[in-house]
Amino acid sequence: MLKVPERDPIPEPLATVLVVDDAATTRHLVTQTLEQLGFSTLSAADGYAALEVARNFRPDAIVTDLEMPRMDGEALIEGLRNGEIEQLRDIPIIVCSSKINPQTLGELSELHVEAVVPKPVNVRTLAVAALRYFNAV
């Protein structure tokens, strides 16, 4: 009698991460990197769209740019931290931005951002940060 080999079950994703960036190439790079690590992803092109996605799908973590049209990353983070959805107030956030200076780092620290990855994004740096801060969610 022929036997069908047993397969390992499909692993569950580590977490669902919302990727927010107005640059499609960066959004794709970040999404691809996270998915290769085992995360599932959602995406949005600006802070306004990201708030809607977050409210509707409740991701476990967020990677966001700071400089975007309609609503920038800092406004997005403030909206999440001060928002009406308790589950999103403490969501882990990694910022990927070219706008890295002492003032911005201070503001992001006050908003309780887990990590800042400078642009252009180094996928290894992003991977280390994502596995460190998003793996436990």
C-alpha positions in Angstrom: 0.0 0.0 0.0 1.3 3.4 -0.9 1.8 5.8 2.0 1.7 9.6 1.7 4.6 11.1 3.5 3.7 13.2 6.5 4.4 16.9 6.2 5.2 19.4 8.8 2.3 21.7 9.5 2.5 25.2 8.0 4.1 27.3 10.7 2.1 30.2 12.1 3.5 33.7 11.3 5.5 35.2 14.1 3.4 38.3 14.1 1.5 40.6 11.7 3.4 43.8 10.9 2.0 46.9 9.3 4.6 48.5 6.9 4.0 52.2 6.3 6.0 54.1 3.7 5.1 56.4 0.8 7.9 55.0 -1.3 6.7 51.8 -2.9 10.2 50.4 -3.4 11.0 50.8 0.4 7.6 49.4 1.3 8.3 46.3 -0.9 11.8 45.8 0.5 10.6 46.0 4.1 7.7 43.8 3.4 9.8 41.2 1.7 12.4 41.2 4.4 9.8 40.7 7.2 8.0 38.0 5.2 11.3 36.1 4.7 11.7 36.2 8.5 8.3 34.6 9.0 6.1 37.7 9.7 2.9 38.3 7.9 2.5 41.9 6.6 0.0 44.6 5.9 0.9 47.8 4.1 -0.1 51.5 3.8 1.3 54.4 1.9 0.8 57.1 4.5 -0.1 57.6 8.2 -3.7 58.3 7.5 -4.2 55.0 5.6 -2.1 53.2 8.3 -4.4 54.3 11.0 -7.4 52.9 9.1 -5.5 49.6 8.5 -4.5 49.4 12.1 -8.0 50.1 13.4 -9.5 47.4 11.0 -6.9 44.7 11.2 -5.1 45.2 14.6 -1.5 44.4 13.6 0.9 43.2 16.2 3.7 45.6 15.3 4.5 48.5 12.9 7.4 49.6 10.8 6.9 53.2 9.6 8.7 56.0 7.7 8.5 59.5 9.2 8.2 61.7 6.1 5.0 60.9 4.2 2.1 62.9 2.7 -1.3 63.4 4.3 -0.1 62.2 7.8 3.6 61.8 8.7 5.0 59.0 10.8 5.2 61.1 14.0 1.5 62.0 13.8 0.7 58.3 13.1 2.6 57.2 16.2 1.0 59.9 18.3 -2.4 58.8 17.0 -1.7 55.2 18.0 -0.3 56.0 21.4 -3.1 58.4 22.3 -5.9 56.6 20.4 -9.1 55.0 21.5 -8.0 51.4 20.7 -6.2 50.2 23.8 -4.6 47.3 22.0 -2.8 49.8 19.7 -1.5 52.2 22.3 1.5 50.0 23.3 2.1 48.4 19.8 5.8 47.9 19.1 7.1 50.4 16.5 10.3 50.5 14.4 10.9 53.7 12.5 12.8 53.6 9.2 13.8 57.1 8.1 16.4 59.3 6.6 15.3 62.0 9.1 17.7 60.9 11.9 19.0 63.7 14.1 19.2 64.2 17.9 16.0 66.1 18.0 14.0 63.5 16.1 15.6 60.7 18.2 14.5 62.5 21.4 10.9 62.9 20.1 10.8 59.3 19.1 12.1 58.2 22.5 9.2 60.2 24.1 6.8 58.3 21.9 8.3 55.0 23.1 9.5 53.8 19.7 11.4 50.5 20.0 14.1 51.2 17.4 15.2 53.5 14.6 16.6 52.1 11.3 18.3 54.7 9.1 17.5 54.9 5.4 18.5 53.6 3.0 17.3 50.5 4.8 19.9 47.8 5.5 17.9 44.6 5.5 20.2 43.0 8.1 19.7 45.9 10.5 16.0 45.8 10.0 15.9 42.0 10.5 17.8 42.2 13.8 15.5 44.9 15.1 12.3 43.1 13.9 13.4 39.8 15.5 14.4 41.5 18.7 11.3 43.7 19.2 8.5 41.9 17.3 9.3 38.3 18.0 7.6 38.3 21.5 4.3 39.9 20.4 
